[in-house]
């Protein structure tokens, strides 16, 4: 199982960024997928989750209306579109595979920095 995140970077407050996570080594369409983030000195927190078909989606309250999780099962990729970014969104973003409601594989993180 491999989860390869990409697309992080530096963006100004109010800007947008899309991070992607390319999956391999398993049948992607059989698993729920999630994005987590971890800011420096803080615990890792769940950001968004999408079900296998994309029909069920969860967001943490602080990103609702600004972030959009999506997936392309034909490309084995999950995305996180982040709009109206705030400095408090600065963190390392991780994608994760979920099984039975729990994360069983983590991808490597991608740094997102929101700063002027």
Secondary structure, DSSP 8 states (H G I E B T S, - for coil): -EEEEE--EEE-TT--EEEEEEEESS-GGGSEEEEEEE-TTS--EEEEEE-TTS--EEE-GGGTTTEEEEEETTTTEEEEEE-S--GGG-EEEEEEEEETTEEEEE---EEEEE--
